Amino acid sequence: MTLDLLHLPATNTPVFNLITDVRTNILLLADSARGDNTLLIDEINNLQTQTELKLTQIQNGCYTFENEVTQLRQENINLRDINRNQQELTNELGTLNETLKEQIDGLSEKNETMQTELDEKTRLYRQAQDRLDECRDECYQIRESLKVVLGIANTKSRLIDYQLYSRV
């Protein structure tokens, strides 16, 4: 709803003062126009009553308008507060998003570092496992060689024992 106030004269005088002044002027006019003519007096009284009724209606309309303007001003203040709060929340959200991004970047870097360390440790573990397998193979071969050597040594020992006992 848009109010068209272009038809009203520009004035710095409050509307209620203007209404009071008009009311006073009508009373003066009516008092000066009354004479001895009863019909004229009744017409003037009727006109005065009708004019005062219209002025009261205008005054009531002004009160209503003033209340609506006050309400609109308060709504405007509330909207400005809401906009300010929304801007503050938007700024805070931006700050939180930036903080989260920094934390995510930090965690990503840590994850990357840990993954690199894990890859290196996995590589070292595989090397150690390969070396362990080589050592087991080598140990097995040495054990088998020892069995053969010990078997030969046992056989020679028996042979020597046999030869010694057979001479006796």
C-alpha positions as CSV (number, residue, x, y, z in Angstrom):
1,M,0.0,0.0,0.0
2,T,1.5,3.3,-1.1
3,L,0.2,6.6,0.3
4,D,-0.1,9.4,-2.2
5,L,0.5,12.7,-0.2
6,L,1.3,14.9,-3.3
7,H,-2.1,16.7,-3.0
8,L,-1.3,17.9,0.5
9,P,0.4,21.3,0.9
10,A,3.9,21.2,2.3
11,T,4.0,22.5,5.8
12,N,6.0,22.2,9.0
13,T,2.9,22.7,11.1
14,P,1.6,19.4,12.7
15,V,-1.7,18.2,11.4
16,F,-3.3,18.3,14.8
17,N,-2.5,22.0,15.2
18,L,-4.0,22.7,11.8
19,I,-7.2,20.8,12.8
20,T,-7.4,22.8,16.1
21,D,-6.9,26.1,14.2
22,V,-9.6,25.2,11.7
23,R,-12.0,24.2,14.5
24,T,-11.4,27.5,16.2
25,N,-11.9,29.4,12.9
26,I,-15.2,27.6,12.3
27,L,-16.4,28.5,15.8
28,L,-15.6,32.1,15.2
29,L,-17.2,32.1,11.8
30,A,-20.3,30.4,13.1
31,D,-20.6,32.7,16.1
32,S,-20.2,35.8,13.9
33,A,-22.8,34.6,11.3
34,R,-25.5,33.8,13.8
35,G,-28.1,36.4,14.0
36,D,-31.8,36.5,15.0
37,N,-32.8,34.3,12.1
38,T,-33.7,30.9,13.6
39,L,-33.5,29.0,10.3
40,L,-30.1,30.5,9.7
41,I,-29.0,29.7,13.2
42,D,-30.1,26.0,12.8
43,E,-28.3,25.7,9.5
44,I,-25.1,27.2,10.9
45,N,-25.4,24.9,14.0
46,N,-25.9,21.9,11.7
47,L,-23.0,23.0,9.5
48,Q,-20.8,23.5,12.6
49,T,-21.8,20.0,13.9
50,Q,-21.2,18.4,10.5
51,T,-17.8,20.2,10.2
52,E,-16.7,19.2,13.7
53,L,-17.7,15.6,13.0
54,K,-15.7,15.6,9.8
55,L,-12.7,17.2,11.6
56,T,-13.0,14.6,14.3
57,Q,-13.0,11.9,11.6
58,I,-10.0,13.5,10.0
59,Q,-8.3,13.7,13.4
60,N,-9.1,10.0,14.1
61,G,-7.7,9.1,10.7
62,C,-4.6,11.0,11.5
63,Y,-4.2,9.1,14.8
64,T,-4.6,5.9,12.9
65,F,-2.1,7.0,10.3
66,E,0.3,8.1,13.0
67,N,-0.1,4.7,14.7
68,E,0.5,2.9,11.3
69,V,3.6,5.1,10.7
70,T,4.9,4.3,14.2
71,Q,4.3,0.6,13.5
72,L,6.0,0.8,10.1
73,R,9.0,2.6,11.7
74,Q,9.2,-0.2,14.4
75,E,9.0,-2.8,11.6
76,N,11.7,-1.0,9.7
77,I,13.9,-1.0,12.8
78,N,13.2,-4.7,13.3
79,L,14.1,-5.4,9.7
80,R,17.3,-3.4,10.0
81,D,18.1,-5.5,13.2
82,I,17.3,-8.7,11.3
83,N,19.5,-7.6,8.4
84,R,22.3,-6.7,10.8
85,N,21.9,-10.0,12.6
86,Q,21.8,-11.8,9.3
87,Q,25.0,-10.1,8.2
88,E,26.7,-10.9,11.5
89,L,25.6,-14.5,11.1
90,T,26.8,-14.6,7.5
91,N,30.2,-13.1,8.6
92,E,30.4,-15.7,11.4
93,L,29.5,-18.5,9.0
94,G,32.2,-17.3,6.6
95,T,34.7,-17.3,9.5
96,L,33.6,-20.8,10.5
97,N,33.8,-22.0,6.9
98,E,37.3,-20.6,6.7
99,T,38.3,-22.2,10.0
100,L,36.9,-25.5,8.8
101,K,38.7,-25.2,5.5
102,E,42.0,-24.6,7.4
103,Q,41.4,-27.5,9.7
104,I,40.5,-29.8,6.7
105,D,43.7,-28.6,4.9
106,G,45.7,-29.3,8.1
107,L,44.1,-32.8,8.5
108,S,44.7,-33.5,4.8
109,E,48.4,-32.6,5.2
110,K,48.7,-34.8,8.3
111,N,46.9,-37.6,6.5
112,E,49.2,-37.2,3.5
113,T,52.3,-37.3,5.8
114,M,50.9,-40.3,7.7
115,Q,50.2,-42.1,4.4
116,T,53.8,-41.4,3.2
117,E,55.2,-42.7,6.6
118,L,52.9,-45.7,6.3
119,D,54.1,-46.4,2.8
120,E,57.7,-46.1,3.9
121,K,57.2,-48.4,6.9
122,T,55.3,-50.9,4.7
123,R,58.3,-50.8,2.3
124,L,60.7,-51.4,5.1
125,Y,58.5,-54.2,6.6
126,R,58.5,-55.9,3.2
127,Q,62.3,-55.6,2.9
128,A,62.7,-57.0,6.4
129,Q,60.2,-59.8,5.6
130,D,62.2,-60.6,2.4
131,R,65.5,-60.5,4.4
132,L,63.9,-62.8,7.0
133,D,62.8,-65.2,4.3
134,E,66.4,-65.2,2.9
135,C,67.8,-65.8,6.4
136,R,65.4,-68.7,6.9
137,D,66.4,-70.2,3.5
138,E,70.1,-69.7,4.4
139,C,69.5,-71.3,7.9
140,Y,67.7,-74.2,6.4
141,Q,70.6,-74.8,3.9
142,I,73.2,-74.5,6.7
143,R,71.2,-76.9,8.8
144,E,70.9,-79.4,5.9
145,S,74.6,-79.0,5.2
146,L,75.4,-79.5,8.9
147,K,73.3,-82.7,8.9
148,V,75.3,-83.9,6.0
149,V,78.6,-82.9,7.6
150,L,77.5,-84.4,10.9
151,G,76.3,-87.5,9.2
152,I,79.7,-87.8,7.5
153,A,81.5,-87.0,10.7
154,N,79.4,-89.6,12.5
155,T,80.1,-92.1,9.9
156,K,83.8,-91.4,10.0
157,S,83.7,-91.6,13.8
158,R,82.0,-95.0,13.6
159,L,84.5,-96.1,11.0
160,I,87.4,-95.0,13.3
161,D,85.7,-96.6,16.3
162,Y,85.2,-99.8,14.2
163,Q,88.8,-99.8,13.1
164,L,90.0,-99.2,16.6
165,Y,87.9,-101.9,18.0
166,S,88.6,-104.3,15.3
167,R,92.4,-104.2,16.0
168,V,92.0,-105.1,19.5
